[in-house]
Amino acid sequence: MDMKLDPVLTEIRAVREAYADRFAGDIRGMLADLYLRQKQGGRKTVSRPPRTIKVIHQESAVPGNRPASRST
């Protein structure tokens, strides 16, 4: 089956490849450039604190392991 390529996706991929080529694929260089552009943009940015992750107790995470029952 002959699939027709989406021209918008084709353009986005070409821009992404050209940007990566400018930095020889170096992700740190790309991130530094993006942060610089963000700073130079003059827009207000919002930083949020990291989300907390609920910790599961190890003994309850083991399959078949059930918590001890309490007797009253």
CHARMM internal coordinates of N, CA and C (Angstrom, degrees):
IC EDIT
DIST 1 N 1 CA 1.4378
DIST 1 CA 1 C 1.5312
ANGL 1 N 1 CA 1 C 107.94
DIST 1 C 2 N 1.3107
ANGL 1 CA 1 C 2 N 116.92
DIHE 1 N 1 CA 1 C 2 N 134.76
DIST 2 N 2 CA 1.4530
ANGL 1 C 2 N 2 CA 123.10
DIHE 1 CA 1 C 2 N 2 CA 179.80
DIST 2 CA 2 C 1.5271
ANGL 2 N 2 CA 2 C 109.23
DIHE 1 C 2 N 2 CA 2 C -90.77
DIST 2 C 3 N 1.3498
ANGL 2 CA 2 C 3 N 116.12
DIHE 2 N 2 CA 2 C 3 N 112.36
DIST 3 N 3 CA 1.4591
ANGL 2 C 3 N 3 CA 120.69
DIHE 2 CA 2 C 3 N 3 CA -179.65
DIST 3 CA 3 C 1.5115
ANGL 3 N 3 CA 3 C 110.13
DIHE 2 C 3 N 3 CA 3 C -94.21
DIST 3 C 4 N 1.3281
ANGL 3 CA 3 C 4 N 115.78
DIHE 3 N 3 CA 3 C 4 N 134.11
DIST 4 N 4 CA 1.4545
ANGL 3 C 4 N 4 CA 121.06
DIHE 3 CA 3 C 4 N 4 CA 177.92
DIST 4 CA 4 C 1.5322
ANGL 4 N 4 CA 4 C 108.42
DIHE 3 C 4 N 4 CA 4 C -85.75
DIST 4 C 5 N 1.3291
ANGL 4 CA 4 C 5 N 116.92
DIHE 4 N 4 CA 4 C 5 N 130.32
DIST 5 N 5 CA 1.4506
ANGL 4 C 5 N 5 CA 121.35
DIHE 4 CA 4 C 5 N 5 CA -179.96
DIST 5 CA 5 C 1.5209
ANGL 5 N 5 CA 5 C 110.53
DIHE 4 C 5 N 5 CA 5 C -78.02
DIST 5 C 6 N 1.3105
ANGL 5 CA 5 C 6 N 115.75
DIHE 5 N 5 CA 5 C 6 N 140.28
DIST 6 N 6 CA 1.4600
ANGL 5 C 6 N 6 CA 122.19
DIHE 5 CA 5 C 6 N 6 CA 177.41
DIST 6 CA 6 C 1.5269
ANGL 6 N 6 CA 6 C 108.01
DIHE 5 C 6 N 6 CA 6 C -73.74
DIST 6 C 7 N 1.3290
ANGL 6 CA 6 C 7 N 118.91
DIHE 6 N 6 CA 6 C 7 N 122.42
DIST 7 N 7 CA 1.4665
ANGL 6 C 7 N 7 CA 120.46
DIHE 6 CA 6 C 7 N 7 CA -176.90
DIST 7 CA 7 C 1.5347
ANGL 7 N 7 CA 7 C 113.18
DIHE 6 C 7 N 7 CA 7 C -64.63
DIST 7 C 8 N 1.3182
ANGL 7 CA 7 C 8 N 117.91
DIHE 7 N 7 CA 7 C 8 N -31.76
DIST 8 N 8 CA 1.4643
ANGL 7 C 8 N 8 CA 120.75
DIHE 7 CA 7 C 8 N 8 CA 178.91
DIST 8 CA 8 C 1.5249
ANGL 8 N 8 CA 8 C 109.65
DIHE 7 C 8 N 8 CA 8 C -67.22
DIST 8 C 9 N 1.3361
ANGL 8 CA 8 C 9 N 117.04
DIHE 8 N 8 CA 8 C 9 N -46.54
DIST 9 N 9 CA 1.4614
ANGL 8 C 9 N 9 CA 120.35
DIHE 8 CA 8 C 9 N 9 CA 178.28
DIST 9 CA 9 C 1.5199
ANGL 9 N 9 CA 9 C 111.50
DIHE 8 C 9 N 9 CA 9 C -63.77
DIST 9 C 10 N 1.3096
ANGL 9 CA 9 C 10 N 116.61
DIHE 9 N 9 CA 9 C 10 N -37.67
DIST 10 N 10 CA 1.4616
ANGL 9 C 10 N 10 CA 120.58
DIHE 9 CA 9 C 10 N 10 CA 178.36
DIST 10 CA 10 C 1.5254
ANGL 10 N 10 CA 10 C 110.58
DIHE 9 C 10 N 10 CA 10 C -62.32
DIST 10 C 11 N 1.3272
ANGL 10 CA 10 C 11 N 117.22
DIHE 10 N 10 CA 10 C 11 N -41.89
DIST 11 N 11 CA 1.4602
ANGL 10 C 11 N 11 CA 121.37
DIHE 10 CA 10 C 11 N 11 CA 178.98
DIST 11 CA 11 C 1.5319
ANGL 11 N 11 CA 11 C 111.13
DIHE 10 C 11 N 11 CA 11 C -67.78
DIST 11 C 12 N 1.3324
ANGL 11 CA 11 C 12 N 117.32
DIHE 11 N 11 CA 11 C 12 N -42.79
DIST 12 N 12 CA 1.4663
ANGL 11 C 12 N 12 CA 121.03
DIHE 11 CA 11 C 12 N 12 CA 178.87
DIST 12 CA 12 C 1.5225
ANGL 12 N 12 CA 12 C 110.15
DIHE 11 C 12 N 12 CA 12 C -60.54
DIST 12 C 13 N 1.3125
ANGL 12 CA 12 C 13 N 116.95
DIHE 12 N 12 CA 12 C 13 N -44.14
DIST 13 N 13 CA 1.4599
ANGL 12 C 13 N 13 CA 120.38
DIHE 12 CA 12 C 13 N 13 CA -179.84
DIST 13 CA 13 C 1.5246
ANGL 13 N 13 CA 13 C 111.51
DIHE 12 C 13 N 13 CA 13 C -65.23
DIST 13 C 14 N 1.3305
ANGL 13 CA 13 C 14 N 117.30
DIHE 13 N 13 CA 13 C 14 N -36.87
DIST 14 N 14 CA 1.4649
ANGL 13 C 14 N 14 CA 121.07
DIHE 13 CA 13 C 14 N 14 CA 178.83
DIST 14 CA 14 C 1.5284
ANGL 14 N 14 CA 14 C 110.46
DIHE 13 C 14 N 14 CA 14 C -66.57
DIST 14 C 15 N 1.3317
ANGL 14 CA 14 C 15 N 117.31
DIHE 14 N 14 CA 14 C 15 N -41.76
DIST 15 N 15 CA 1.4671
ANGL 14 C 15 N 15 CA 121.16
DIHE 14 CA 14 C 15 N 15 CA 178.54
DIST 15 CA 15 C 1.5235
ANGL 15 N 15 CA 15 C 110.11
DIHE 14 C 15 N 15 CA 15 C -65.26
DIST 15 C 16 N 1.3413
ANGL 15 CA 15 C 16 N 116.23
DIHE 15 N 15 CA 15 C 16 N -42.87
DIST 16 N 16 CA 1.4648
ANGL 15 C 16 N 16 CA 120.62
DIHE 15 CA 15 C 16 N 16 CA 179.27
DIST 16 CA 16 C 1.5283
ANGL 16 N 16 CA 16 C 110.68
DIHE 15 C 16 N 16 CA 16 C -61.68
DIST 16 C 17 N 1.3121
ANGL 16 CA 16 C 17 N 117.69
DIHE 16 N 16 CA 16 C 17 N -43.69
DIST 17 N 17 CA 1.4634
ANGL 16 C 17 N 17 CA 121.65
DIHE 16 CA 16 C 17 N 17 CA 179.01
DIST 17 CA 17 C 1.5244
ANGL 17 N 17 CA 17 C 111.49
DIHE 16 C 17 N 17 CA 17 C -64.57
DIST 17 C 18 N 1.3392
ANGL 17 CA 17 C 18 N 117.61
DIHE 17 N 17 CA 17 C 18 N -41.48
DIST 18 N 18 CA 1.4646
ANGL 17 C 18 N 18 CA 121.30
DIHE 17 CA 17 C 18 N 18 CA 179.29
DIST 18 CA 18 C 1.5249
ANGL 18 N 18 CA 18 C 110.50
DIHE 17 C 18 N 18 CA 18 C -64.28
DIST 18 C 19 N 1.3361
ANGL 18 CA 18 C 19 N 116.79
DIHE 18 N 18 CA 18 C 19 N -39.71
DIST 19 N 19 CA 1.4615
ANGL 18 C 19 N 19 CA 121.09
DIHE 18 CA 18 C 19 N 19 CA 178.61
DIST 19 CA 19 C 1.5293
ANGL 19 N 19 CA 19 C 110.30
DIHE 18 C 19 N 19 CA 19 C -65.18
DIST 19 C 20 N 1.3161
ANGL 19 CA 19 C 20 N 117.21
DIHE 19 N 19 CA 19 C 20 N -44.46
DIST 20 N 20 CA 1.4661
ANGL 19 C 20 N 20 CA 121.27
DIHE 19 CA 19 C 20 N 20 CA 178.44
DIST 20 CA 20 C 1.5256
ANGL 20 N 20 CA 20 C 110.73
DIHE 19 C 20 N 20 CA 20 C -63.67
DIST 20 C 21 N 1.3207
ANGL 20 CA 20 C 21 N 117.25
DIHE 20 N 20 CA 20 C 21 N -36.97
DIST 21 N 21 CA 1.4652
ANGL 20 C 21 N 21 CA 121.38
DIHE 20 CA 20 C 21 N 21 CA 179.38
DIST 21 CA 21 C 1.5257
ANGL 21 N 21 CA 21 C 111.62
DIHE 20 C 21 N 21 CA 21 C -65.63
DIST 21 C 22 N 1.3456
ANGL 21 CA 21 C 22 N 117.66
DIHE 21 N 21 CA 21 C 22 N -32.94
DIST 22 N 22 CA 1.4715
ANGL 21 C 22 N 22 CA 121.02
DIHE 21 CA 21 C 22 N 22 CA 178.57
DIST 22 CA 22 C 1.5144
ANGL 22 N 22 CA 22 C 111.44
DIHE 21 C 22 N 22 CA 22 C -61.10
DIST 22 C 23 N 1.3282
ANGL 22 CA 22 C 23 N 116.68
DIHE 22 N 22 CA 22 C 23 N -28.48
DIST 23 N 23 CA 1.4568
ANGL 22 C 23 N 23 CA 121.72
DIHE 22 CA 22 C 23 N 23 CA -177.95
DIST 23 CA 23 C 1.5311
ANGL 23 N 23 CA 23 C 111.81
DIHE 22 C 23 N 23 CA 23 C -111.68
DIST 23 C 24 N 1.3110
ANGL 23 CA 23 C 24 N 116.26
DIHE 23 N 23 CA 23 C 24 N 14.42
DIST 24 N 24 CA 1.4691
ANGL 23 C 24 N 24 CA 122.60
DIHE 23 CA 23 C 24 N 24 CA -179.68
DIST 24 CA 24 C 1.5288
ANGL 24 N 24 CA 24 C 111.01
DIHE 23 C 24 N 24 CA 24 C 53.26
DIST 24 C 25 N 1.3328
ANGL 24 CA 24 C 25 N 116.84
DIHE 24 N 24 CA 24 C 25 N 33.29
DIST 25 N 25 CA 1.4560
ANGL 24 C 25 N 25 CA 121.96
DIHE 24 CA 24 C 25 N 25 CA 177.21
DIST 25 CA 25 C 1.5147
ANGL 25 N 25 CA 25 C 114.11
DIHE 24 C 25 N 25 CA 25 C 76.83
DIST 25 C 26 N 1.3506
ANGL 25 CA 25 C 26 N 117.70
DIHE 25 N 25 CA 25 C 26 N 8.16
DIST 26 N 26 CA 1.4699
ANGL 25 C 26 N 26 CA 121.67
DIHE 25 CA 25 C 26 N 26 CA -178.59
DIST 26 CA 26 C 1.5230
ANGL 26 N 26 CA 26 C 109.39
DIHE 25 C 26 N 26 CA 26 C -77.29
DIST 26 C 27 N 1.3347
ANGL 26 CA 26 C 27 N 116.68
DIHE 26 N 26 CA 26 C 27 N 107.72
DIST 27 N 27 CA 1.4611
ANGL 26 C 27 N 27 CA 121.73
DIHE 26 CA 26 C 27 N 27 CA -176.01
DIST 27 CA 27 C 1.5241
ANGL 27 N 27 CA 27 C 111.51
DIHE 26 C 27 N 27 CA 27 C -64.16
DIST 27 C 28 N 1.3308
ANGL 27 CA 27 C 28 N 117.29
DIHE 27 N 27 CA 27 C 28 N -35.24
DIST 28 N 28 CA 1.4728
ANGL 27 C 28 N 28 CA 119.88
DIHE 27 CA 27 C 28 N 28 CA 179.12
DIST 28 CA 28 C 1.5228
ANGL 28 N 28 CA 28 C 110.97
DIHE 27 C 28 N 28 CA 28 C -65.70
DIST 28 C 29 N 1.3136
ANGL 28 CA 28 C 29 N 116.69
DIHE 28 N 28 CA 28 C 29 N -39.08
DIST 29 N 29 CA 1.4643
ANGL 28 C 29 N 29 CA 120.79
DIHE 28 CA 28 C 29 N 29 CA 177.11
DIST 29 CA 29 C 1.5192
ANGL 29 N 29 CA 29 C 111.28
DIHE 28 C 29 N 29 CA 29 C -65.46
DIST 29 C 30 N 1.3259
ANGL 29 CA 29 C 30 N 116.20
DIHE 29 N 29 CA 29 C 30 N -40.81
DIST 30 N 30 CA 1.4620
ANGL 29 C 30 N 30 CA 120.02
DIHE 29 CA 29 C 30 N 30 CA 178.94
DIST 30 CA 30 C 1.5266
ANGL 30 N 30 CA 30 C 110.95
DIHE 29 C 30 N 30 CA 30 C -64.85
DIST 30 C 31 N 1.3487
ANGL 30 CA 30 C 31 N 116.53
DIHE 30 N 30 CA 30 C 31 N -43.15
DIST 31 N 31 CA 1.4665
ANGL 30 C 31 N 31 CA 120.18
DIHE 30 CA 30 C 31 N 31 CA 179.32
DIST 31 CA 31 C 1.5225
ANGL 31 N 31 CA 31 C 111.30
DIHE 30 C 31 N 31 CA 31 C -64.37
DIST 31 C 32 N 1.3302
ANGL 31 CA 31 C 32 N 117.18
DIHE 31 N 31 CA 31 C 32 N -41.39
DIST 32 N 32 CA 1.4655
ANGL 31 C 32 N 32 CA 120.47
DIHE 31 CA 31 C 32 N 32 CA 178.24
DIST 32 CA 32 C 1.5326
ANGL 32 N 32 CA 32 C 110.11
DIHE 31 C 32 N 32 CA 32 C -60.74
DIST 32 C 33 N 1.3159
ANGL 32 CA 32 C 33 N 116.82
DIHE 32 N 32 CA 32 C 33 N -42.46
DIST 33 N 33 CA 1.4690
ANGL 32 C 33 N 33 CA 121.33
DIHE 32 CA 32 C 33 N 33 CA 177.96
DIST 33 CA 33 C 1.5287
ANGL 33 N 33 CA 33 C 111.34
DIHE 32 C 33 N 33 CA 33 C -64.06
DIST 33 C 34 N 1.3091
ANGL 33 CA 33 C 34 N 116.93
DIHE 33 N 33 CA 33 C 34 N -42.18
DIST 34 N 34 CA 1.4655
ANGL 33 C 34 N 34 CA 120.36
DIHE 33 CA 33 C 34 N 34 CA -179.86
DIST 34 CA 34 C 1.5240
ANGL 34 N 34 CA 34 C 111.51
DIHE 33 C 34 N 34 CA 34 C -65.58
DIST 34 C 35 N 1.3502
ANGL 34 CA 34 C 35 N 116.92
DIHE 34 N 34 CA 34 C 35 N -41.41
DIST 35 N 35 CA 1.4670
ANGL 34 C 35 N 35 CA 120.06
DIHE 34 CA 34 C 35 N 35 CA 177.28
DIST 35 CA 35 C 1.5293
ANGL 35 N 35 CA 35 C 110.78
DIHE 34 C 35 N 35 CA 35 C -63.85
DIST 35 C 36 N 1.3289
ANGL 35 CA 35 C 36 N 117.01
DIHE 35 N 35 CA 35 C 36 N -40.00
DIST 36 N 36 CA 1.4547
ANGL 35 C 36 N 36 CA 121.17
DIHE 35 CA 35 C 36 N 36 CA 177.88
DIST 36 CA 36 C 1.5270
ANGL 36 N 36 CA 36 C 110.52
DIHE 35 C 36 N 36 CA 36 C -63.03
DIST 36 C 37 N 1.3258
ANGL 36 CA 36 C 37 N 116.70
DIHE 36 N 36 CA 36 C 37 N -45.45
DIST 37 N 37 CA 1.4744
ANGL 36 C 37 N 37 CA 120.63
DIHE 36 CA 36 C 37 N 37 CA 178.07
DIST 37 CA 37 C 1.5237
ANGL 37 N 37 CA 37 C 111.10
DIHE 36 C 37 N 37 CA 37 C -61.19
DIST 37 C 38 N 1.3259
ANGL 37 CA 37 C 38 N 115.88
DIHE 37 N 37 CA 37 C 38 N -39.30
DIST 38 N 38 CA 1.4626
ANGL 37 C 38 N 38 CA 120.53
DIHE 37 CA 37 C 38 N 38 CA 179.27
DIST 38 CA 38 C 1.5275
ANGL 38 N 38 CA 38 C 109.90
DIHE 37 C 38 N 38 CA 38 C -62.99
DIST 38 C 39 N 1.3366
ANGL 38 CA 38 C 39 N 116.09
DIHE 38 N 38 CA 38 C 39 N -43.58
DIST 39 N 39 CA 1.4598
ANGL 38 C 39 N 39 CA 120.85
DIHE 38 CA 38 C 39 N 39 CA -179.51
DIST 39 CA 39 C 1.5255
ANGL 39 N 39 CA 39 C 110.72
DIHE 38 C 39 N 39 CA 39 C -65.82
DIST 39 C 40 N 1.3206
ANGL 39 CA 39 C 40 N 116.60
DIHE 39 N 39 CA 39 C 40 N -41.42
DIST 40 N 40 CA 1.4603
ANGL 39 C 40 N 40 CA 121.28
DIHE 39 CA 39 C 40 N 40 CA -178.45
DIST 40 CA 40 C 1.5236
ANGL 40 N 40 CA 40 C 112.29
DIHE 39 C 40 N 40 CA 40 C -73.11
DIST 40 C 41 N 1.3208
ANGL 40 CA 40 C 41 N 116.82
DIHE 40 N 40 CA 40 C 41 N -18.68
DIST 41 N 41 CA 1.4601
ANGL 40 C 41 N 41 CA 120.57
DIHE 40 CA 40 C 41 N 41 CA -178.20
DIST 41 CA 41 C 1.5139
ANGL 41 N 41 CA 41 C 113.74
DIHE 40 C 41 N 41 CA 41 C -66.94
DIST 41 C 42 N 1.3408
ANGL 41 CA 41 C 42 N 116.28
DIHE 41 N 41 CA 41 C 42 N -23.32
DIST 42 N 42 CA 1.4496
ANGL 41 C 42 N 42 CA 119.99
DIHE 41 CA 41 C 42 N 42 CA 176.62
DIST 42 CA 42 C 1.5170
ANGL 42 N 42 CA 42 C 115.39
DIHE 41 C 42 N 42 CA 42 C 77.28
DIST 42 C 43 N 1.3040
ANGL 42 CA 42 C 43 N 117.64
DIHE 42 N 42 CA 42 C 43 N 5.53
DIST 43 N 43 CA 1.4585
ANGL 42 C 43 N 43 CA 119.85
DIHE 42 CA 42 C 43 N 43 CA 179.15
DIST 43 CA 43 C 1.5204
ANGL 43 N 43 CA 43 C 109.77
DIHE 42 C 43 N 43 CA 43 C -88.20
DIST 43 C 44 N 1.3139
ANGL 43 CA 43 C 44 N 115.58
DIHE 43 N 43 CA 43 C 44 N 151.72
DIST 44 N 44 CA 1.4515
ANGL 43 C 44 N 44 CA 120.97
DIHE 43 CA 43 C 44 N 44 CA 178.58
DIST 44 CA 44 C 1.5265
ANGL 44 N 44 CA 44 C 108.91
DIHE 43 C 44 N 44 CA 44 C -74.65
DIST 44 C 45 N 1.3275
ANGL 44 CA 44 C 45 N 116.47
DIHE 44 N 44 CA 44 C 45 N 132.25
DIST 45 N 45 CA 1.4603
ANGL 44 C 45 N 45 CA 120.70
DIHE 44 CA 44 C 45 N 45 CA 176.85
DIST 45 CA 45 C 1.5234
ANGL 45 N 45 CA 45 C 109.02
DIHE 44 C 45 N 45 CA 45 C -113.37
DIST 45 C 46 N 1.2929
ANGL 45 CA 45 C 46 N 115.89
DIHE 45 N 45 CA 45 C 46 N 152.46
DIST 46 N 46 CA 1.4555
ANGL 45 C 46 N 46 CA 122.21
DIHE 45 CA 45 C 46 N 46 CA -177.84
DIST 46 CA 46 C 1.5188
ANGL 46 N 46 CA 46 C 108.62
DIHE 45 C 46 N 46 CA 46 C -116.27
DIST 46 C 47 N 1.3162
ANGL 46 CA 46 C 47 N 116.39
DIHE 46 N 46 CA 46 C 47 N 130.33
DIST 47 N 47 CA 1.4613
ANGL 46 C 47 N 47 CA 121.50
DIHE 46 CA 46 C 47 N 47 CA 175.13
DIST 47 CA 47 C 1.5172
ANGL 47 N 47 CA 47 C 107.83
DIHE 46 C 47 N 47 CA 47 C -109.09
DIST 47 C 48 N 1.2806
ANGL 47 CA 47 C 48 N 115.94
DIHE 47 N 47 CA 47 C 48 N 132.90
DIST 48 N 48 CA 1.4539
ANGL 47 C 48 N 48 CA 120.76
DIHE 47 CA 47 C 48 N 48 CA 178.81
DIST 48 CA 48 C 1.5155
ANGL 48 N 48 CA 48 C 109.33
DIHE 47 C 48 N 48 CA 48 C -114.40
DIST 48 C 49 N 1.3458
ANGL 48 CA 48 C 49 N 116.42
DIHE 48 N 48 CA 48 C 49 N 149.25
DIST 49 N 49 CA 1.4627
ANGL 48 C 49 N 49 CA 118.34
DIHE 48 CA 48 C 49 N 49 CA 178.30
DIST 49 CA 49 C 1.5251
ANGL 49 N 49 CA 49 C 110.25
DIHE 48 C 49 N 49 CA 49 C -67.51
DIST 49 C 50 N 1.3183
ANGL 49 CA 49 C 50 N 117.38
DIHE 49 N 49 CA 49 C 50 N 152.72
DIST 50 N 50 CA 1.4651
ANGL 49 C 50 N 50 CA 119.39
DIHE 49 CA 49 C 50 N 50 CA 178.95
DIST 50 CA 50 C 1.5267
ANGL 50 N 50 CA 50 C 110.88
DIHE 49 C 50 N 50 CA 50 C -64.73
DIST 50 C 51 N 1.3069
ANGL 50 CA 50 C 51 N 115.33
DIHE 50 N 50 CA 50 C 51 N 148.86
DIST 51 N 51 CA 1.4681
ANGL 50 C 51 N 51 CA 120.51
DIHE 50 CA 50 C 51 N 51 CA 177.36
DIST 51 CA 51 C 1.5122
ANGL 51 N 51 CA 51 C 109.98
DIHE 50 C 51 N 51 CA 51 C -73.79
DIST 51 C 52 N 1.3168
ANGL 51 CA 51 C 52 N 115.51
DIHE 51 N 51 CA 51 C 52 N 148.10
DIST 52 N 52 CA 1.4567
ANGL 51 C 52 N 52 CA 119.13
DIHE 51 CA 51 C 52 N 52 CA 176.36
DIST 52 CA 52 C 1.5252
ANGL 52 N 52 CA 52 C 108.90
DIHE 51 C 52 N 52 CA 52 C -89.17
DIST 52 C 53 N 1.3055
ANGL 52 CA 52 C 53 N 115.30
DIHE 52 N 52 CA 52 C 53 N 148.64
DIST 53 N 53 CA 1.4554
ANGL 52 C 53 N 53 CA 121.13
DIHE 52 CA 52 C 53 N 53 CA -178.95
DIST 53 CA 53 C 1.5180
ANGL 53 N 53 CA 53 C 108.01
DIHE 52 C 53 N 53 CA 53 C -110.23
DIST 53 C 54 N 1.3070
ANGL 53 CA 53 C 54 N 116.18
DIHE 53 N 53 CA 53 C 54 N 131.45
DIST 54 N 54 CA 1.4566
ANGL 53 C 54 N 54 CA 119.97
DIHE 53 CA 53 C 54 N 54 CA 177.61
DIST 54 CA 54 C 1.5232
ANGL 54 N 54 CA 54 C 108.89
DIHE 53 C 54 N 54 CA 54 C -70.92
DIST 54 C 55 N 1.3152
ANGL 54 CA 54 C 55 N 115.64
DIHE 54 N 54 CA 54 C 55 N 133.92
DIST 55 N 55 CA 1.4626
ANGL 54 C 55 N 55 CA 121.30
DIHE 54 CA 54 C 55 N 55 CA -179.30
DIST 55 CA 55 C 1.5229
ANGL 55 N 55 CA 55 C 108.21
DIHE 54 C 55 N 55 CA 55 C -96.26
DIST 55 C 56 N 1.3204
ANGL 55 CA 55 C 56 N 115.58
DIHE 55 N 55 CA 55 C 56 N 130.67
DIST 56 N 56 CA 1.4639
ANGL 55 C 56 N 56 CA 121.72
DIHE 55 CA 55 C 56 N 56 CA 176.82
DIST 56 CA 56 C 1.5188
ANGL 56 N 56 CA 56 C 107.25
DIHE 55 C 56 N 56 CA 56 C -94.08
DIST 56 C 57 N 1.3296
ANGL 56 CA 56 C 57 N 116.70
DIHE 56 N 56 CA 56 C 57 N 130.28
DIST 57 N 57 CA 1.4574
ANGL 56 C 57 N 57 CA 119.55
DIHE 56 CA 56 C 57 N 57 CA 179.15
DIST 57 CA 57 C 1.5195
ANGL 57 N 57 CA 57 C 109.66
DIHE 56 C 57 N 57 CA 57 C -63.82
DIST 57 C 58 N 1.3017
ANGL 57 CA 57 C 58 N 115.36
DIHE 57 N 57 CA 57 C 58 N 138.35
DIST 58 N 58 CA 1.4604
ANGL 57 C 58 N 58 CA 121.49
DIHE 57 CA 57 C 58 N 58 CA -173.35
DIST 58 CA 58 C 1.5304
ANGL 58 N 58 CA 58 C 112.42
DIHE 57 C 58 N 58 CA 58 C -58.16
DIST 58 C 59 N 1.3265
ANGL 58 CA 58 C 59 N 118.81
DIHE 58 N 58 CA 58 C 59 N -41.88
DIST 59 N 59 CA 1.4667
ANGL 58 C 59 N 59 CA 119.28
DIHE 58 CA 58 C 59 N 59 CA -176.03
DIST 59 CA 59 C 1.5237
ANGL 59 N 59 CA 59 C 112.60
DIHE 58 C 59 N 59 CA 59 C -66.79
DIST 59 C 60 N 1.3345
ANGL 59 CA 59 C 60 N 117.36
DIHE 59 N 59 CA 59 C 60 N -29.54
DIST 60 N 60 CA 1.4615
ANGL 59 C 60 N 60 CA 118.55
DIHE 59 CA 59 C 60 N 60 CA 179.64
DIST 60 CA 60 C 1.5288
ANGL 60 N 60 CA 60 C 111.30
DIHE 59 C 60 N 60 CA 60 C -83.05
DIST 60 C 61 N 1.3322
ANGL 60 CA 60 C 61 N 116.61
DIHE 60 N 60 CA 60 C 61 N -13.33
DIST 61 N 61 CA 1.4597
ANGL 60 C 61 N 61 CA 120.07
DIHE 60 CA 60 C 61 N 61 CA -179.12
DIST 61 CA 61 C 1.5238
ANGL 61 N 61 CA 61 C 112.23
DIHE 60 C 61 N 61 CA 61 C -83.32
DIST 61 C 62 N 1.3178
ANGL 61 CA 61 C 62 N 117.63
DIHE 61 N 61 CA 61 C 62 N -14.46
DIST 62 N 62 CA 1.4604
ANGL 61 C 62 N 62 CA 121.32
DIHE 61 CA 61 C 62 N 62 CA -178.92
DIST 62 CA 62 C 1.5240
ANGL 62 N 62 CA 62 C 108.77
DIHE 61 C 62 N 62 CA 62 C -80.47
DIST 62 C 63 N 1.3521
ANGL 62 CA 62 C 63 N 117.98
DIHE 62 N 62 CA 62 C 63 N 125.69
DIST 63 N 63 CA 1.4626
ANGL 62 C 63 N 63 CA 119.58
DIHE 62 CA 62 C 63 N 63 CA -179.97
DIST 63 CA 63 C 1.5260
ANGL 63 N 63 CA 63 C 111.96
DIHE 62 C 63 N 63 CA 63 C -58.77
DIST 63 C 64 N 1.2974
ANGL 63 CA 63 C 64 N 116.36
DIHE 63 N 63 CA 63 C 64 N 136.49
DIST 64 N 64 CA 1.4558
ANGL 63 C 64 N 64 CA 121.37
DIHE 63 CA 63 C 64 N 64 CA 177.59
DIST 64 CA 64 C 1.5130
ANGL 64 N 64 CA 64 C 113.75
DIHE 63 C 64 N 64 CA 64 C 84.64
DIST 64 C 65 N 1.3185
ANGL 64 CA 64 C 65 N 116.66
DIHE 64 N 64 CA 64 C 65 N -10.03
DIST 65 N 65 CA 1.4571
ANGL 64 C 65 N 65 CA 120.31
DIHE 64 CA 64 C 65 N 65 CA 179.67
DIST 65 CA 65 C 1.5222
ANGL 65 N 65 CA 65 C 108.51
DIHE 64 C 65 N 65 CA 65 C -90.70
DIST 65 C 66 N 1.3143
ANGL 65 CA 65 C 66 N 116.44
DIHE 65 N 65 CA 65 C 66 N 118.93
DIST 66 N 66 CA 1.4541
ANGL 65 C 66 N 66 CA 120.66
DIHE 65 CA 65 C 66 N 66 CA -177.83
DIST 66 CA 66 C 1.5145
ANGL 66 N 66 CA 66 C 109.23
DIHE 65 C 66 N 66 CA 66 C -111.31
DIST 66 C 67 N 1.3249
ANGL 66 CA 66 C 67 N 116.90
DIHE 66 N 66 CA 66 C 67 N 146.70
DIST 67 N 67 CA 1.4566
ANGL 66 C 67 N 67 CA 118.92
DIHE 66 CA 66 C 67 N 67 CA 177.71
DIST 67 CA 67 C 1.5099
ANGL 67 N 67 CA 67 C 111.41
DIHE 66 C 67 N 67 CA 67 C -62.45
DIST 67 C 68 N 1.3253
ANGL 67 CA 67 C 68 N 117.01
DIHE 67 N 67 CA 67 C 68 N 147.55
DIST 68 N 68 CA 1.4736
ANGL 67 C 68 N 68 CA 121.15
DIHE 67 CA 67 C 68 N 68 CA 179.57
DIST 68 CA 68 C 1.5199
ANGL 68 N 68 CA 68 C 108.76
DIHE 67 C 68 N 68 CA 68 C -64.98
DIST 68 C 69 N 1.3193
ANGL 68 CA 68 C 69 N 116.31
DIHE 68 N 68 CA 68 C 69 N 139.10
DIST 69 N 69 CA 1.4530
ANGL 68 C 69 N 69 CA 120.27
DIHE 68 CA 68 C 69 N 69 CA 179.06
DIST 69 CA 69 C 1.5174
ANGL 69 N 69 CA 69 C 109.22
DIHE 68 C 69 N 69 CA 69 C -81.46
DIST 69 C 70 N 1.2882
ANGL 69 CA 69 C 70 N 114.90
DIHE 69 N 69 CA 69 C 70 N 146.48
DIST 70 N 70 CA 1.4641
ANGL 69 C 70 N 70 CA 120.07
DIHE 69 CA 69 C 70 N 70 CA 179.17
DIST 70 CA 70 C 1.5295
ANGL 70 N 70 CA 70 C 109.22
DIHE 69 C 70 N 70 CA 70 C -94.09
DIST 70 C 71 N 1.2658
ANGL 70 CA 70 C 71 N 116.51
DIHE 70 N 70 CA 70 C 71 N 136.05
DIST 71 N 71 CA 1.4566
ANGL 70 C 71 N 71 CA 119.08
DIHE 70 CA 70 C 71 N 71 CA 175.46
DIST 71 CA 71 C 1.5245
ANGL 71 N 71 CA 71 C 108.29
DIHE 70 C 71 N 71 CA 71 C -108.10
DIST 71 C 72 N 1.3117
ANGL 71 CA 71 C 72 N 115.33
DIHE 71 N 71 CA 71 C 72 N 136.14
DIST 72 N 72 CA 1.4694
ANGL 71 C 72 N 72 CA 119.64
DIHE 71 CA 71 C 72 N 72 CA -178.51
DIST 72 CA 72 C 1.4892
ANGL 72 N 72 CA 72 C 112.23
DIHE 71 C 72 N 72 CA 72 C -109.74
END
COOR INIT
IC SEED 1 N 1 CA 1 C
IC BUILD
